[in-house]
Amino acid sequence: MMHISSFKDMYLAELQELVSVETQLTQSLLRMAEIASHPSLKNALVHHRAQTEVQKDRLVSLVRKHGADPSAHTDQAMQALIHEAEKMVSILTGDDLRDAGLLASAQRLEHYEIAAYGTAAALAGQLGLREDQEILHRSLEEEKQTDILLTRLAKGEINRDALAA
C-alpha cells in the first residue's frame, strides 16, 4: 500500500483508479452486450463500450501528462460491482428478466462512474488544473447521458417486458 502525502498525489491516485474503472468496464460491457437480448439494450451497451474506450484514453493521457503510471491502481470497488452484476445475470432466468437485471447492473456501474468522475473533476478544480477539469467534466456529462438513456430503456420496454414475462 503506497502512502499519499500531497493533494496532487491524491488527485493522481483518483485518476489511476478511474483508468482501472474504465479498463474493467470495457471488458464487462462487452460481456453484457453479448448477453443482452433486446436490440436497444445491446446497442446502448455497445455504444457505451466505445465511449468507455475514448474516456479511458483521455484518462491515460491525463495521467501520463502528470508523469504517473496509468496502470498503478486496481479499483476494487468496480471489481466488486462487476462481480455482483455477473452473479445477478447468472441467476436470472428468461431473456426479459435477464435484460432487466443487466440494465439495473449497468446503471449501478454508471452511478459509480458518475461519482468517481465528479470527485476527480472537483479535485482538479481545487488544484487549479482547468484543462484536466474540463476533460473530466466531458466524461462526467457523457456518463450522465448514458444514465439517462438507460433509465429511458428501463422505463420503456425492458422492465415492462420483464414484468409481463
DSSP file (Angstrom, degrees, kcal/mol; ACC not computed):
  #  RESIDUE AA STRUCTURE BP1 BP2  ACC     N-H-->O    O-->H-N    N-H-->O    O-->H-N    TCO  KAPPA ALPHA  PHI   PSI    X-CA   Y-CA   Z-CA
    1    1 A M              0   0    0      0, 0.0     2,-0.2     0, 0.0     0, 0.0   0.000 360.0 360.0 360.0 122.1    0.0    0.0    0.0
    2    2 A M        -     0   0    0      1,-0.0     2,-0.4     2,-0.0     0, 0.0  -0.531 360.0-126.2 -84.3 152.9    1.5    3.3   -1.1
    3    3 A H        -     0   0    0     -2,-0.2     2,-0.5     2,-0.0    -1,-0.0  -0.811  14.0-150.1 -98.7 138.5    1.3    6.4    1.1
    4    4 A I        +     0   0    0     -2,-0.4     3,-0.0     1,-0.1     6,-0.0  -0.930  19.7 171.5-109.4 123.9   -0.1    9.6   -0.4
    5    5 A S        +     0   0    0     -2,-0.5     2,-0.3     1,-0.0    -1,-0.1   0.391  56.7  50.2-117.7   3.4    1.3   12.7    1.1
    6    6 A S  S  > S-     0   0    0      1,-0.1     4,-2.0     0, 0.0     5,-0.1  -0.975  75.0-121.9-140.7 157.9    0.0   15.5   -1.1
    7    7 A F  H  > S+     0   0    0     -2,-0.3     4,-2.3     1,-0.2     5,-0.1   0.882 115.1  53.6 -61.1 -40.4   -3.3   16.7   -2.6
    8    8 A K  H  > S+     0   0    0      1,-0.2     4,-2.5     2,-0.2    -1,-0.2   0.909 107.8  49.6 -63.5 -42.0   -1.9   16.4   -6.1
    9    9 A D  H  > S+     0   0    0      2,-0.2     4,-2.4     1,-0.2    -1,-0.2   0.875 108.8  53.0 -64.9 -35.7   -0.8   12.8   -5.4
   10   10 A M  H  X S+     0   0    0     -4,-2.0     4,-1.9     2,-0.2    -2,-0.2   0.917 109.4  49.4 -63.4 -42.3   -4.3   12.1   -4.1
   11   11 A Y  H  X S+     0   0    0     -4,-2.3     4,-2.2     2,-0.2    -2,-0.2   0.926 110.5  49.7 -60.3 -46.6   -5.7   13.5   -7.4
   12   12 A L  H  X S+     0   0    0     -4,-2.5     4,-2.5     1,-0.2    -1,-0.2   0.885 108.2  53.3 -62.9 -38.2   -3.4   11.4   -9.5
   13   13 A A  H  X S+     0   0    0     -4,-2.4     4,-2.4     2,-0.2    -1,-0.2   0.893 107.3  52.5 -62.6 -38.9   -4.4    8.3   -7.5
   14   14 A E  H  X S+     0   0    0     -4,-1.9     4,-2.2     2,-0.2    -2,-0.2   0.921 109.8  48.4 -61.3 -44.0   -8.0    9.1   -8.3
   15   15 A L  H  X S+     0   0    0     -4,-2.2     4,-2.1     2,-0.2    -2,-0.2   0.912 110.6  50.5 -62.5 -42.3   -7.2    9.3  -12.0
   16   16 A Q  H  X S+     0   0    0     -4,-2.5     4,-1.9     1,-0.2    57,-0.2   0.891 109.3  51.3 -63.6 -39.0   -5.3    6.0  -11.8
   17   17 A E  H  X S+     0   0    0     -4,-2.4     4,-2.5     1,-0.2    58,-0.3   0.914 108.7  52.1 -61.7 -42.3   -8.4    4.4  -10.1
   18   18 A L  H  X S+     0   0    0     -4,-2.2     4,-2.8     2,-0.2     5,-0.2   0.868 104.7  55.0 -64.1 -37.2  -10.5    5.8  -12.9
   19   19 A V  H  X S+     0   0    0     -4,-2.1     4,-2.4     1,-0.2    -1,-0.2   0.938 110.5  46.8 -58.4 -45.1   -8.3    4.2  -15.6
   20   20 A S  H  X S+     0   0    0     -4,-1.9     4,-2.6     2,-0.2     5,-0.3   0.903 110.2  53.1 -62.8 -42.5   -8.8    0.9  -13.8
   21   21 A V  H  X S+     0   0    0     -4,-2.5     4,-2.4     1,-0.2    -2,-0.2   0.950 112.9  43.2 -56.5 -51.5  -12.6    1.6  -13.6
   22   22 A E  H  X S+     0   0    0     -4,-2.8     4,-2.2     2,-0.2    -2,-0.2   0.866 112.5  53.0 -67.7 -36.2  -12.8    2.2  -17.4
   23   23 A T  H  X S+     0   0    0     -4,-2.4     4,-1.3    -5,-0.2    -1,-0.2   0.941 113.5  42.9 -62.8 -47.3  -10.5   -0.7  -18.2
   24   24 A Q  H  X S+     0   0    0     -4,-2.6     4,-2.2     1,-0.2    -2,-0.2   0.896 113.4  52.5 -64.6 -40.2  -12.6   -3.2  -16.2
   25   25 A L  H  X S+     0   0    0     -4,-2.4     4,-3.3    -5,-0.3     5,-0.3   0.872 101.4  59.9 -66.7 -37.0  -15.8   -1.7  -17.6
   26   26 A T  H  X S+     0   0    0     -4,-2.2     4,-1.2     1,-0.2    -1,-0.2   0.923 110.7  41.9 -55.5 -45.5  -14.7   -2.0  -21.2
   27   27 A Q  H  X S+     0   0    0     -4,-1.3     4,-1.6     2,-0.2    -1,-0.2   0.910 116.0  48.8 -68.8 -42.7  -14.4   -5.8  -20.7
   28   28 A S  H  X S+     0   0    0     -4,-2.2     4,-2.6     1,-0.2    -2,-0.2   0.895 107.0  54.3 -66.8 -41.8  -17.7   -6.1  -18.7
   29   29 A L  H  X S+     0   0    0     -4,-3.3     4,-2.6     1,-0.2    -1,-0.2   0.855 105.5  54.6 -62.7 -34.5  -19.7   -4.1  -21.2
   30   30 A L  H  X S+     0   0    0     -4,-1.2     4,-1.9    -5,-0.3    -1,-0.2   0.940 110.7  44.9 -63.1 -46.9  -18.7   -6.4  -24.0
   31   31 A R  H  X S+     0   0    0     -4,-1.6     4,-1.6     1,-0.2    -2,-0.2   0.906 113.9  50.3 -63.3 -41.1  -19.9   -9.4  -22.0
   32   32 A M  H  X S+     0   0    0     -4,-2.6     4,-2.2     1,-0.2    -2,-0.2   0.908 109.1  50.8 -64.3 -42.0  -23.1   -7.6  -21.0
   33   33 A A  H  < S+     0   0    0     -4,-2.6    -1,-0.2     1,-0.2    -2,-0.2   0.871 108.6  52.8 -63.5 -37.0  -23.8   -6.7  -24.7
   34   34 A E  H  < S+     0   0    0     -4,-1.9    -1,-0.2     1,-0.2    -2,-0.2   0.854 113.5  43.5 -66.1 -34.5  -23.3  -10.3  -25.7
   35   35 A I  H  < S+     0   0    0     -4,-1.6    -2,-0.2    -5,-0.1    -1,-0.2   0.818  91.6 100.4 -80.8 -33.2  -25.8  -11.5  -23.1
   36   36 A A     <  -     0   0    0     -4,-2.2    60,-0.1    -5,-0.1    59,-0.1  -0.222  47.5-173.1 -58.7 139.6  -28.5   -8.8  -23.8
   37   37 A S        +     0   0    0     58,-0.3    -1,-0.1    59,-0.0    59,-0.1   0.759  60.1  86.3-105.0 -33.0  -31.4   -9.9  -25.9
   38   38 A H  S  > S-     0   0    0     57,-0.2     4,-2.7     1,-0.2     3,-0.3  -0.550  73.8-141.3 -67.8 125.9  -33.3   -6.5  -26.5
   39   39 A P  H  > S+     0   0    0      0, 0.0     4,-2.8     0, 0.0     5,-0.2   0.876 100.6  53.8 -56.3 -38.3  -31.7   -4.9  -29.5
   40   40 A S  H  > S+     0   0    0      2,-0.2     4,-2.0     1,-0.2     5,-0.1   0.881 111.7  44.5 -66.7 -36.7  -32.0   -1.4  -27.9
   41   41 A L  H  > S+     0   0    0     -3,-0.3     4,-2.5     2,-0.2     5,-0.2   0.928 113.0  50.6 -70.6 -45.7  -30.2   -2.6  -24.8
   42   42 A K  H  X S+     0   0    0     -4,-2.7     4,-2.4     1,-0.2    -2,-0.2   0.927 112.4  47.9 -56.0 -46.8  -27.5   -4.4  -26.8
   43   43 A N  H  X S+     0   0    0     -4,-2.8     4,-2.8    -5,-0.2     5,-0.2   0.904 110.4  51.0 -62.4 -43.0  -26.9   -1.2  -28.9
   44   44 A A  H  X S+     0   0    0     -4,-2.0     4,-2.5     1,-0.2    -1,-0.2   0.907 112.4  46.4 -62.1 -42.1  -26.7    1.0  -25.8
   45   45 A L  H  X S+     0   0    0     -4,-2.5     4,-1.9     2,-0.2    -2,-0.2   0.894 113.5  48.1 -68.5 -40.4  -24.1   -1.3  -24.2
   46   46 A V  H  X S+     0   0    0     -4,-2.4     4,-1.8    -5,-0.2    -2,-0.2   0.919 113.5  48.1 -65.2 -43.6  -22.1   -1.5  -27.4
   47   47 A H  H  X S+     0   0    0     -4,-2.8     4,-2.1     1,-0.2    -2,-0.2   0.919 111.8  49.1 -62.6 -44.2  -22.2    2.3  -27.8
   48   48 A H  H  X S+     0   0    0     -4,-2.5     4,-2.5     1,-0.2    -1,-0.2   0.840 106.4  57.0 -67.7 -30.5  -21.2    2.9  -24.2
   49   49 A R  H  X S+     0   0    0     -4,-1.9     4,-1.8     2,-0.2    -1,-0.2   0.927 107.7  47.2 -63.8 -43.1  -18.3    0.4  -24.6
   50   50 A A  H  X S+     0   0    0     -4,-1.8     4,-1.5     1,-0.2    -2,-0.2   0.906 113.3  48.9 -63.1 -41.3  -17.0    2.5  -27.5
   51   51 A Q  H  X S+     0   0    0     -4,-2.1     4,-2.5     1,-0.2    -2,-0.2   0.881 107.3  55.7 -64.0 -39.3  -17.4    5.7  -25.4
   52   52 A T  H  X S+     0   0    0     -4,-2.5     4,-2.6     1,-0.2    -1,-0.2   0.871 103.5  54.5 -62.4 -38.6  -15.7    4.0  -22.4
   53   53 A E  H  X S+     0   0    0     -4,-1.8     4,-2.2     2,-0.2    -1,-0.2   0.914 109.9  47.0 -60.8 -43.5  -12.6    3.3  -24.6
   54   54 A V  H  X S+     0   0    0     -4,-1.5     4,-2.2     2,-0.2    -2,-0.2   0.914 112.1  50.0 -64.9 -43.6  -12.4    7.0  -25.5
   55   55 A Q  H  X S+     0   0    0     -4,-2.5     4,-2.2     1,-0.2    -2,-0.2   0.895 109.9  50.9 -62.6 -40.6  -12.8    8.0  -21.8
   56   56 A K  H  X S+     0   0    0     -4,-2.6     4,-2.8     1,-0.2    -1,-0.2   0.922 108.8  51.1 -62.8 -44.1  -10.1    5.6  -20.8
   57   57 A D  H  X S+     0   0    0     -4,-2.2     4,-2.2     1,-0.2    -2,-0.2   0.897 108.9  51.7 -60.6 -40.7   -7.7    7.0  -23.5
   58   58 A R  H  X S+     0   0    0     -4,-2.2     4,-2.2     2,-0.2    -1,-0.2   0.925 111.7  47.0 -59.7 -45.2   -8.4   10.6  -22.2
   59   59 A L  H  X S+     0   0    0     -4,-2.2     4,-2.9     2,-0.2     5,-0.2   0.914 109.2  52.5 -64.7 -44.4   -7.6    9.4  -18.6
   60   60 A V  H  X S+     0   0    0     -4,-2.8     4,-2.5     1,-0.2    -1,-0.2   0.913 110.3  49.6 -59.0 -42.2   -4.4    7.6  -19.7
   61   61 A S  H  X S+     0   0    0     -4,-2.2     4,-2.3    -5,-0.2    -1,-0.2   0.916 111.3  49.1 -62.1 -43.3   -3.3   10.9  -21.4
   62   62 A L  H  X S+     0   0    0     -4,-2.2     4,-1.3     2,-0.2    -2,-0.2   0.941 112.3  47.0 -61.2 -47.8   -4.0   12.9  -18.3
   63   63 A V  H  <>S+     0   0    0     -4,-2.9     5,-2.3     1,-0.2     3,-0.4   0.920 114.1  47.3 -61.9 -44.0   -2.1   10.5  -16.0
   64   64 A R  H ><5S+     0   0    0     -4,-2.5     3,-2.1     1,-0.2    -1,-0.2   0.869 104.1  61.5 -65.9 -36.1    0.9   10.4  -18.4
   65   65 A K  H 3<5S+     0   0    0     -4,-2.3    -1,-0.2     1,-0.3    -2,-0.2   0.841 105.9  48.0 -57.7 -33.2    0.8   14.3  -18.7
   66   66 A H  T 3<5S-     0   0    0     -4,-1.3    -1,-0.3    -3,-0.4    -2,-0.2   0.315 121.2-111.3 -91.7   8.3    1.5   14.3  -14.9
   67   67 A G  T < 5S+     0   0    0     -3,-2.1     2,-0.2     1,-0.2    -3,-0.2   0.752  74.2 129.7  73.1  25.2    4.3   11.8  -15.3
   68   68 A A      < -     0   0    0     -5,-2.3    -1,-0.2    -6,-0.1    -2,-0.1  -0.680  65.3-101.9-110.7 166.2    2.5    9.0  -13.5
   69   69 A D    >   -     0   0    0     -2,-0.2     3,-1.4     1,-0.1     4,-0.2  -0.766  22.5-153.3 -88.3 117.6    1.8    5.3  -14.4
   70   70 A P  T 3  S+     0   0    0      0, 0.0     3,-0.4     0, 0.0   -50,-0.1   0.770  93.3  49.7 -62.7 -25.3   -1.8    4.8  -15.7
   71   71 A S  T 3  S+     0   0    0      1,-0.2   -55,-0.0   -52,-0.1    -2,-0.0   0.095  76.0 108.6-103.0  25.0   -1.9    1.2  -14.6
   72   72 A A  S <  S+     0   0    0     -3,-1.4     2,-0.3     2,-0.0    -1,-0.2   0.695  75.3  46.7 -75.6 -18.8   -0.6    1.7  -11.0
   73   73 A H        -     0   0    0     -3,-0.4     2,-0.5   -57,-0.2   -53,-0.0  -0.895  60.2-152.6-126.5 152.8   -4.0    1.0   -9.3
   74   74 A T        -     0   0    0     -2,-0.3     2,-0.9   -54,-0.0   -57,-0.1  -0.994  24.2-134.2-119.0 124.0   -6.8   -1.5   -9.5
   75   75 A D     >  -     0   0    0     -2,-0.5     4,-1.5   -58,-0.3   -51,-0.0  -0.666  20.5-173.6 -80.9 108.2  -10.2   -0.2   -8.5
   76   76 A Q  H  > S+     0   0    0     -2,-0.9     4,-2.2     1,-0.2    -1,-0.2   0.772  79.9  60.9 -76.1 -26.4  -11.6   -2.9   -6.1
   77   77 A A  H  > S+     0   0    0      2,-0.2     4,-2.5     1,-0.2    -1,-0.2   0.925 106.3  46.9 -65.4 -42.8  -15.0   -1.3   -5.8
   78   78 A M  H  > S+     0   0    0      2,-0.2     4,-2.7     1,-0.2     5,-0.2   0.897 109.4  55.0 -65.0 -39.2  -15.5   -1.7   -9.6
   79   79 A Q  H  X S+     0   0    0     -4,-1.5     4,-2.4     1,-0.2    -1,-0.2   0.934 110.7  45.7 -56.1 -46.1  -14.3   -5.3   -9.4
   80   80 A A  H  X S+     0   0    0     -4,-2.2     4,-2.5     2,-0.2    -2,-0.2   0.908 111.9  50.4 -66.5 -42.8  -17.0   -5.9   -6.7
   81   81 A L  H  X S+     0   0    0     -4,-2.5     4,-2.2     2,-0.2    -1,-0.2   0.905 112.6  46.8 -62.4 -41.4  -19.7   -4.2   -8.7
   82   82 A I  H  X S+     0   0    0     -4,-2.7     4,-2.6     2,-0.2     5,-0.2   0.904 110.7  52.7 -66.9 -41.2  -18.9   -6.1  -11.8
   83   83 A H  H  X S+     0   0    0     -4,-2.4     4,-2.3    -5,-0.2    -2,-0.2   0.923 110.5  47.9 -58.8 -44.9  -18.8   -9.4   -9.8
   84   84 A E  H  X S+     0   0    0     -4,-2.5     4,-2.6     2,-0.2    -1,-0.2   0.896 110.6  51.9 -63.0 -40.8  -22.3   -8.6   -8.4
   85   85 A A  H  X S+     0   0    0     -4,-2.2     4,-2.4     2,-0.2    -2,-0.2   0.921 111.5  46.3 -61.9 -44.1  -23.6   -7.8  -11.9
   86   86 A E  H  X S+     0   0    0     -4,-2.6     4,-1.8     2,-0.2    -2,-0.2   0.878 112.1  50.8 -67.7 -37.4  -22.3  -11.1  -13.2
   87   87 A K  H  X S+     0   0    0     -4,-2.3     4,-1.0    -5,-0.2    -2,-0.2   0.932 110.7  49.5 -63.6 -45.5  -23.7  -13.0  -10.3
   88   88 A M  H >X S+     0   0    0     -4,-2.6     3,-0.9     1,-0.2     4,-0.8   0.934 110.9  48.5 -58.7 -49.1  -27.1  -11.4  -10.8
   89   89 A V  H >< S+     0   0    0     -4,-2.4     3,-0.5     1,-0.2    -1,-0.2   0.851 106.7  57.7 -62.2 -34.6  -27.2  -12.2  -14.5
   90   90 A S  H 3< S+     0   0    0     -4,-1.8    -1,-0.2     1,-0.2    -2,-0.2   0.735 109.4  43.8 -71.0 -21.2  -26.2  -15.8  -13.8
   91   91 A I  H << S+     0   0    0     -4,-1.0     2,-0.4    -3,-0.9    -1,-0.2   0.529  92.0  95.5-102.3  -5.7  -29.2  -16.4  -11.6
   92   92 A L    <<  -     0   0    0     -4,-0.8     2,-0.4    -3,-0.5     6,-0.1  -0.703  62.1-151.6 -87.3 133.7  -31.9  -14.7  -13.7
   93   93 A T        +     0   0    0     -2,-0.4     4,-0.3     4,-0.0    -2,-0.1  -0.841  55.7  31.0-107.0 143.4  -33.9  -16.9  -16.0
   94   94 A G  S  > S-     0   0    0     -2,-0.4     4,-2.4     3,-0.1     5,-0.2   0.335  82.8 -99.6  88.7 140.6  -35.5  -15.8  -19.2
   95   95 A D  H  > S+     0   0    0      1,-0.2     4,-2.6     2,-0.2   -58,-0.3   0.891 118.2  50.1 -59.7 -44.3  -34.3  -13.1  -21.6
   96   96 A D  H  > S+     0   0    0      2,-0.2     4,-1.9     1,-0.2    66,-0.3   0.917 113.9  43.7 -65.7 -43.5  -36.6  -10.4  -20.5
   97   97 A L  H  > S+     0   0    0     -4,-0.3     4,-2.2     2,-0.2    -1,-0.2   0.905 113.6  51.9 -66.6 -41.5  -35.8  -10.8  -16.8
   98   98 A R  H  X S+     0   0    0     -4,-2.4     4,-2.7     1,-0.2    -2,-0.2   0.908 108.5  51.4 -61.7 -42.2  -32.1  -11.1  -17.6
   99   99 A D  H  X S+     0   0    0     -4,-2.6     4,-2.5     2,-0.2    -1,-0.2   0.903 108.6  51.0 -62.2 -40.9  -32.2   -7.8  -19.6
  100  100 A A  H  X S+     0   0    0     -4,-1.9     4,-2.2    58,-0.2    -1,-0.2   0.900 112.4  47.2 -63.2 -39.5  -33.9   -6.0  -16.7
  101  101 A G  H  X S+     0   0    0     -4,-2.2     4,-2.4     2,-0.2    -2,-0.2   0.888 111.0  51.2 -67.2 -40.5  -31.1   -7.3  -14.4
  102  102 A L  H  X S+     0   0    0     -4,-2.7     4,-2.8     2,-0.2    -2,-0.2   0.915 110.7  49.5 -60.6 -43.5  -28.4   -6.3  -16.9
  103  103 A L  H  X S+     0   0    0     -4,-2.5     4,-2.2     2,-0.2    -2,-0.2   0.920 110.4  48.8 -63.5 -45.5  -30.0   -2.8  -17.1
  104  104 A A  H  X S+     0   0    0     -4,-2.2     4,-1.8     1,-0.2    -1,-0.2   0.915 114.1  47.1 -61.2 -42.7  -30.1   -2.4  -13.3
  105  105 A S  H  X S+     0   0    0     -4,-2.4     4,-2.1     2,-0.2    -2,-0.2   0.905 109.6  53.1 -65.3 -42.4  -26.5   -3.6  -13.0
  106  106 A A  H  X S+     0   0    0     -4,-2.8     4,-2.3     1,-0.2    -1,-0.2   0.889 109.0  50.1 -61.7 -39.2  -25.4   -1.3  -15.8
  107  107 A Q  H  X S+     0   0    0     -4,-2.2     4,-2.7     2,-0.2    -1,-0.2   0.880 107.0  53.7 -68.3 -36.3  -27.0    1.7  -14.0
  108  108 A R  H  X S+     0   0    0     -4,-1.8     4,-1.6     2,-0.2    -2,-0.2   0.918 110.5  47.5 -61.7 -42.0  -25.2    0.8  -10.8
  109  109 A L  H  X S+     0   0    0     -4,-2.1     4,-2.1     2,-0.2    -2,-0.2   0.903 111.0  52.0 -64.0 -42.0  -21.9    0.8  -12.7
  110  110 A E  H  X S+     0   0    0     -4,-2.3     4,-2.9     1,-0.2    -2,-0.2   0.918 107.1  52.0 -58.7 -45.6  -22.8    4.2  -14.3
  111  111 A H  H  X S+     0   0    0     -4,-2.7     4,-2.1     1,-0.2    -1,-0.2   0.863 108.5  51.1 -64.2 -35.1  -23.6    5.8  -10.9
  112  112 A Y  H  X S+     0   0    0     -4,-1.6     4,-2.4     2,-0.2    -1,-0.2   0.919 111.2  48.2 -65.5 -42.8  -20.3    4.7   -9.6
  113  113 A E  H  X S+     0   0    0     -4,-2.1     4,-3.1     2,-0.2     5,-0.3   0.917 109.0  53.1 -62.9 -42.9  -18.6    6.2  -12.6
  114  114 A I  H  X S+     0   0    0     -4,-2.9     4,-2.3     1,-0.2    -1,-0.2   0.920 111.2  46.8 -58.4 -44.5  -20.5    9.5  -12.1
  115  115 A A  H  X S+     0   0    0     -4,-2.1     4,-2.2     2,-0.2    -1,-0.2   0.919 113.8  47.9 -63.0 -43.8  -19.4    9.6   -8.5
  116  116 A A  H  X S+     0   0    0     -4,-2.4     4,-2.4     2,-0.2    -2,-0.2   0.914 113.7  45.5 -66.7 -43.9  -15.8    8.9   -9.5
  117  117 A Y  H  X S+     0   0    0     -4,-3.1     4,-2.7     2,-0.2     5,-0.2   0.892 111.6  53.3 -67.0 -38.3  -15.6   11.5  -12.3
  118  118 A G  H  X S+     0   0    0     -4,-2.3     4,-2.1    -5,-0.3    -2,-0.2   0.918 111.1  46.5 -60.7 -43.9  -17.3   14.1  -10.1
  119  119 A T  H  X S+     0   0    0     -4,-2.2     4,-2.4     2,-0.2    -2,-0.2   0.940 113.6  47.1 -63.5 -49.0  -14.7   13.6   -7.4
  120  120 A A  H  X S+     0   0    0     -4,-2.4     4,-2.5     1,-0.2    -2,-0.2   0.903 112.1  50.4 -62.4 -41.4  -11.8   13.7   -9.8
  121  121 A A  H  X S+     0   0    0     -4,-2.7     4,-2.3     2,-0.2    -1,-0.2   0.900 110.1  50.4 -63.7 -40.3  -13.1   16.8  -11.5
  122  122 A A  H  X S+     0   0    0     -4,-2.1     4,-2.2    -5,-0.2    -2,-0.2   0.915 111.0  48.5 -63.7 -42.9  -13.6   18.6   -8.2
  123  123 A L  H  X S+     0   0    0     -4,-2.4     4,-1.7     2,-0.2    -2,-0.2   0.918 110.0  51.9 -63.1 -43.3  -10.0   17.7   -7.1
  124  124 A A  H  <>S+     0   0    0     -4,-2.5     5,-2.7     1,-0.2     4,-0.4   0.913 110.0  50.3 -58.8 -42.7   -8.7   19.0  -10.5
  125  125 A G  H ><5S+     0   0    0     -4,-2.3     3,-1.2     1,-0.2    -1,-0.2   0.903 108.5  50.9 -61.9 -42.6  -10.6   22.2   -9.9
  126  126 A Q  H 3<5S+     0   0    0     -4,-2.2    -1,-0.2     1,-0.3    -2,-0.2   0.792 109.7  51.1 -68.0 -26.4   -9.2   22.6   -6.4
  127  127 A L  T 3<5S-     0   0    0     -4,-1.7    -1,-0.3    -5,-0.2    -2,-0.2   0.484 115.7-117.1 -85.3  -3.0   -5.7   22.1   -7.8
  128  128 A G  T < 5 +     0   0    0     -3,-1.2     2,-1.5    -4,-0.4    -3,-0.2   0.701  67.3 144.5  74.7  19.0   -6.4   24.8  -10.5
  129  129 A L     >< +     0   0    0     -5,-2.7     4,-2.6     1,-0.2    -1,-0.2  -0.616  17.5 169.4 -90.9  77.4   -6.0   22.2  -13.3
  130  130 A R  H  > S+     0   0    0     -2,-1.5     4,-2.5     1,-0.2    -1,-0.2   0.879  72.4  50.9 -61.4 -42.4   -8.7   23.8  -15.5
  131  131 A E  H  > S+     0   0    0      2,-0.2     4,-2.2     1,-0.2    -1,-0.2   0.931 112.5  46.7 -63.4 -44.9   -7.8   21.7  -18.6
  132  132 A D  H  > S+     0   0    0      1,-0.2     4,-2.8     2,-0.2     5,-0.2   0.932 111.3  52.8 -58.5 -45.8   -8.0   18.4  -16.6
  133  133 A Q  H  X S+     0   0    0     -4,-2.6     4,-2.5     1,-0.2    -2,-0.2   0.902 108.6  49.3 -59.9 -42.9  -11.2   19.6  -15.0
  134  134 A E  H  X S+     0   0    0     -4,-2.5     4,-2.0     2,-0.2    -1,-0.2   0.910 111.6  48.8 -63.1 -42.6  -12.8   20.2  -18.5
  135  135 A I  H  X S+     0   0    0     -4,-2.2     4,-1.8     2,-0.2    -2,-0.2   0.924 113.5  46.4 -63.2 -45.0  -11.7   16.8  -19.7
  136  136 A L  H  X S+     0   0    0     -4,-2.8     4,-2.4     1,-0.2    -2,-0.2   0.872 110.5  53.3 -66.5 -37.2  -13.1   15.1  -16.6
  137  137 A H  H  X S+     0   0    0     -4,-2.5     4,-2.7    -5,-0.2    -1,-0.2   0.870 104.8  55.7 -65.0 -36.8  -16.4   17.1  -16.9
  138  138 A R  H  X S+     0   0    0     -4,-2.0     4,-2.0     2,-0.2    -2,-0.2   0.941 111.1  43.3 -60.7 -47.0  -16.8   16.0  -20.5
  139  139 A S  H  X S+     0   0    0     -4,-1.8     4,-2.4     2,-0.2    -2,-0.2   0.897 111.7  54.8 -64.9 -39.5  -16.6   12.3  -19.4
  140  140 A L  H  X S+     0   0    0     -4,-2.4     4,-2.2     1,-0.2    -2,-0.2   0.925 108.5  48.2 -59.4 -45.2  -18.9   13.1  -16.5
  141  141 A E  H  X S+     0   0    0     -4,-2.7     4,-2.3     1,-0.2    -1,-0.2   0.888 109.8  52.6 -63.8 -39.3  -21.5   14.5  -18.8
  142  142 A E  H  X S+     0   0    0     -4,-2.0     4,-2.2     2,-0.2    -1,-0.2   0.906 109.1  50.0 -61.8 -41.3  -21.2   11.5  -21.1
  143  143 A E  H  X S+     0   0    0     -4,-2.4     4,-2.3     1,-0.2    -2,-0.2   0.906 109.7  50.5 -63.8 -41.3  -21.8    9.2  -18.1
  144  144 A K  H  X S+     0   0    0     -4,-2.2     4,-2.2     1,-0.2    -1,-0.2   0.898 109.8  50.5 -64.2 -39.5  -24.9   11.2  -17.1
  145  145 A Q  H  X S+     0   0    0     -4,-2.3     4,-2.3     2,-0.2    -2,-0.2   0.897 109.6  50.7 -65.1 -39.8  -26.3   11.0  -20.6
  146  146 A T  H  X S+     0   0    0     -4,-2.2     4,-2.7     2,-0.2    -2,-0.2   0.910 108.9  51.9 -63.0 -41.5  -25.7    7.2  -20.6
  147  147 A D  H  X S+     0   0    0     -4,-2.3     4,-2.4     2,-0.2    -2,-0.2   0.912 109.2  49.8 -60.9 -42.8  -27.6    7.0  -17.3
  148  148 A I  H  X S+     0   0    0     -4,-2.2     4,-2.3     2,-0.2    -2,-0.2   0.915 111.3  49.4 -61.6 -43.6  -30.5    9.0  -18.8
  149  149 A L  H  X S+     0   0    0     -4,-2.3     4,-2.4     2,-0.2    -2,-0.2   0.923 111.1  48.7 -61.8 -45.3  -30.6    6.6  -21.8
  150  150 A L  H  X S+     0   0    0     -4,-2.7     4,-2.5     1,-0.2    -1,-0.2   0.886 110.5  51.5 -64.1 -38.3  -30.5    3.5  -19.6
  151  151 A T  H  X S+     0   0    0     -4,-2.4     4,-2.8     2,-0.2     5,-0.3   0.917 109.2  50.8 -62.4 -43.2  -33.4    5.0  -17.4
  152  152 A R  H  X S+     0   0    0     -4,-2.3     4,-2.1     1,-0.2    -2,-0.2   0.917 111.2  48.1 -60.7 -44.3  -35.4    5.6  -20.6
  153  153 A L  H  <>S+     0   0    0     -4,-2.4     5,-1.5     2,-0.2     6,-0.4   0.912 112.5  49.2 -62.4 -42.9  -34.8    2.0  -21.7
  154  154 A A  I  <>S+     0   0    0     -4,-2.5     5,-1.3     1,-0.2     6,-0.4   0.939 115.7  41.7 -63.3 -47.2  -35.8    0.7  -18.3
  155  155 A K  I  <5S+     0   0    0     -4,-2.8    -1,-0.2    -5,-0.2    -2,-0.2   0.792 119.3  49.8 -71.7 -27.4  -39.0    2.7  -18.1
  156  156 A G  I  <5S-     0   0    0     -4,-2.1     4,-0.4    -5,-0.3    -3,-0.2   0.830 128.3 -28.7 -77.2-104.7  -39.8    2.0  -21.7
  157  157 A E  I  >5S+     0   0    0     -4,-0.2     4,-2.8     3,-0.1     5,-0.3   0.871 119.4  66.0 -88.6 -38.7  -39.7   -1.6  -22.9
  158  158 A I  I  ><S+     0   0    0     -5,-1.5     4,-2.0     1,-0.2   -58,-0.2   0.927 108.2  34.3 -60.6 -57.1  -37.2   -3.5  -20.9
  159  159 A N  H  ><S+     0   0    0     -5,-1.3     4,-2.3    -6,-0.4    -1,-0.2   0.844 117.1  56.1 -69.5 -31.4  -38.8   -3.5  -17.4
  160  160 A R  H  > S+     0   0    0     -4,-0.4     4,-1.8    -6,-0.4    -1,-0.2   0.922 108.8  47.0 -63.5 -43.5  -42.3   -3.7  -18.9
  161  161 A D  H  X S+     0   0    0     -4,-2.8     4,-1.2     1,-0.2    -2,-0.2   0.886 111.7  51.2 -64.6 -38.8  -41.3   -6.9  -20.8
  162  162 A A  H  < S+     0   0    0     -4,-2.0     3,-0.2   -66,-0.3    -1,-0.2   0.892 108.7  51.1 -67.3 -38.5  -39.8   -8.4  -17.6
  163  163 A L  H  < S+     0   0    0     -4,-2.3    -1,-0.2     1,-0.2    -2,-0.2   0.883 112.6  46.7 -63.0 -38.2  -42.9   -7.6  -15.6
  164  164 A A  H  <        0   0    0     -4,-1.8    -1,-0.2     1,-0.2    -2,-0.2   0.679 360.0 360.0 -78.4 -18.8  -45.0   -9.3  -18.3
  165  165 A A     <        0   0    0     -4,-1.2    -1,-0.2    -3,-0.2    -2,-0.1   0.494 360.0 360.0 -67.8 360.0  -42.7  -12.4  -18.6
